[in-house]
Amino acid sequence: WRKLSSGQFFIPKHIEIGNAIVRQGSIGKMEKISNDCILSFSSPLDTERTDITFAPQRVIQKLLTRVALICRWHGAKLDVDLQALYDNSRSLEMSISGPVHTHKVKTGSGRGKQWGFQEVSLFDLNISGDLSLLWPYLCIGEVSHIGRGAVKGFGRYNLLNN
């Protein structure tokens, strides 16, 4: 796999199998909303222009932008003011737990044959506060992945209750 990817994808040297969590039902089915959750990234998130250790709120901005773009792709529109959600997310407490693993991966444009490198990171993001407005978007992001490179598998996370 490492040879086939030509350095284009982040492949960890060691993979440790942990506890698997399977979410039953559709995205639309609301679970009990917690006031604490963890976004545990299982594939790296694009952090090239974001120092997530100092601005973890940027992860939520990436999430909301991704969900809005997915809706547009499918001919739908979010019935919510994104700026209000951004503002609401600022009232939440966010912190990175554990180490942040940052890597440079080779990326390219299939059309222009242009190659470069993109900085990606693996980490866990703890979020605390009133998550009632943000919860549906967290659930959608868990399925759709977030950030640049999501179509390649970047930005995949598991939504865990803390």
C-alpha positions as CSV (number, residue, x, y, z in Angstrom):
1,W,0.0,0.0,0.0
2,R,2.8,2.3,0.9
3,K,4.4,1.8,-2.6
4,L,1.1,2.2,-4.4
5,S,0.3,5.5,-2.7
6,S,3.6,7.1,-3.9
7,G,3.7,9.2,-0.7
8,Q,0.3,10.7,-1.6
9,F,-1.6,9.4,1.5
10,F,-0.6,9.3,5.2
11,I,-0.1,5.7,6.2
12,P,0.9,5.1,9.8
13,K,3.9,2.9,10.5
14,H,2.0,1.0,13.2
15,I,-1.8,0.6,13.5
16,E,-3.1,-0.4,16.9
17,I,-6.6,-1.9,17.0
18,G,-8.7,-0.3,19.8
19,N,-12.3,-0.5,20.8
20,A,-14.6,-0.1,17.8
21,I,-17.8,1.9,18.1
22,V,-20.6,1.2,15.7
23,R,-23.3,3.8,15.3
24,Q,-26.7,2.2,14.4
25,G,-29.4,4.1,12.5
26,S,-29.3,7.0,10.1
27,I,-27.8,10.4,10.6
28,G,-31.2,12.0,11.0
29,K,-31.9,9.9,14.1
30,M,-30.8,12.1,17.1
31,E,-29.1,10.4,20.0
32,K,-29.1,11.9,23.4
33,I,-27.0,15.0,23.1
34,S,-24.1,15.2,25.4
35,N,-22.5,18.3,26.8
36,D,-19.1,16.7,26.3
37,C,-17.8,14.9,23.3
38,I,-14.5,13.9,21.7
39,L,-13.7,14.0,18.0
40,S,-11.2,11.2,17.7
41,F,-9.5,11.5,14.3
42,S,-8.8,8.1,12.7
43,S,-7.4,9.7,9.6
44,P,-5.4,12.9,9.5
45,L,-7.0,16.3,9.2
46,D,-5.6,19.1,6.9
47,T,-3.9,21.5,9.3
48,E,-1.7,23.3,6.8
49,R,-2.9,26.8,7.5
50,T,-4.2,26.1,11.0
51,D,-2.3,25.7,14.2
52,I,-4.9,23.6,15.9
53,T,-3.1,23.6,19.2
54,F,-3.7,27.3,19.6
55,A,-7.0,27.5,17.6
56,P,-9.0,24.3,18.0
57,Q,-12.2,26.2,17.0
58,R,-10.9,26.0,13.4
59,V,-11.8,22.3,13.3
60,I,-15.4,23.3,13.9
61,Q,-15.2,25.9,11.1
62,K,-13.8,23.2,8.7
63,L,-16.7,20.9,9.8
64,L,-19.4,23.5,9.2
65,T,-18.0,24.5,5.9
66,R,-17.8,20.9,4.7
67,V,-21.4,20.2,5.7
68,A,-22.6,23.3,3.9
69,L,-20.6,22.3,0.7
70,I,-22.0,18.8,0.8
71,C,-25.5,20.2,0.9
72,R,-24.8,22.4,-2.1
73,W,-23.3,19.5,-4.0
74,H,-26.6,17.6,-3.5
75,G,-28.8,20.6,-4.4
76,A,-29.8,21.4,-0.8
77,K,-29.2,24.3,1.4
78,L,-28.7,24.4,5.2
79,D,-31.6,26.1,7.0
80,V,-29.2,27.8,9.4
81,D,-27.1,30.8,9.6
82,L,-23.5,29.5,9.4
83,Q,-22.1,32.7,11.0
84,A,-24.4,32.1,14.0
85,L,-23.1,28.6,14.3
86,Y,-19.5,29.8,14.1
87,D,-20.2,32.4,16.8
88,N,-21.9,29.7,18.9
89,S,-18.9,27.4,18.6
90,R,-16.7,30.1,20.1
91,S,-18.6,29.7,23.4
92,L,-17.6,26.0,23.6
93,E,-14.5,24.9,25.5
94,M,-12.2,23.0,23.2
95,S,-8.9,21.3,23.8
96,I,-6.6,18.9,22.2
97,S,-5.9,15.7,24.2
98,G,-2.9,13.5,23.8
99,P,-0.1,14.1,21.3
100,V,-0.7,15.7,17.9
101,H,0.9,13.7,15.1
102,T,1.8,16.0,12.2
103,H,3.0,14.8,8.9
104,K,3.6,16.2,5.4
105,V,1.9,14.1,2.6
106,K,2.4,14.4,-1.1
107,T,-0.7,15.8,-2.8
108,G,-1.4,16.6,-6.4
109,S,-3.9,17.8,-8.9
110,G,-4.9,15.2,-11.5
111,R,-5.7,17.8,-14.1
112,G,-2.7,20.1,-13.8
113,K,-0.2,17.4,-12.9
114,Q,1.0,19.7,-10.1
115,W,2.4,18.1,-7.0
116,G,3.1,19.5,-3.6
117,F,2.9,18.7,0.1
118,Q,0.1,19.1,2.6
119,E,0.4,19.2,6.3
120,V,-2.0,16.8,8.1
121,S,-2.4,15.9,11.8
122,L,-3.9,13.2,13.9
123,F,-5.3,14.2,17.3
124,D,-8.3,14.0,19.6
125,L,-10.4,17.2,20.1
126,N,-12.4,17.5,23.4
127,I,-15.5,19.7,23.2
128,S,-17.5,20.9,26.2
129,G,-20.6,23.1,26.5
130,D,-24.1,23.3,25.0
131,L,-23.7,21.2,21.9
132,S,-27.4,21.2,21.0
133,L,-27.0,23.4,17.9
134,L,-23.8,21.8,16.8
135,W,-24.7,18.1,17.4
136,P,-26.4,17.4,14.0
137,Y,-23.3,18.7,12.2
138,L,-20.9,16.7,14.3
139,C,-23.0,13.6,13.3
140,I,-22.9,14.5,9.6
141,G,-19.2,15.2,9.8
142,E,-18.5,11.8,11.3
143,V,-20.0,10.2,8.1
144,S,-18.7,12.7,5.5
145,H,-15.2,13.5,6.9
146,I,-14.0,17.1,7.0
147,G,-11.4,19.4,5.7
148,R,-9.4,19.5,2.5
149,G,-8.6,16.1,1.1
150,A,-11.8,14.5,2.6
151,V,-12.5,12.7,-0.7
152,K,-9.1,11.0,-0.2
153,G,-10.1,9.9,3.2
154,F,-8.6,12.7,5.3
155,G,-10.5,14.1,8.2
156,R,-12.3,11.0,9.3
157,Y,-13.3,11.0,13.0
158,N,-15.3,9.0,15.5
159,L,-17.7,11.0,17.6
160,L,-17.4,9.8,21.2
161,N,-19.3,10.8,24.3
162,N,-16.9,11.9,26.9
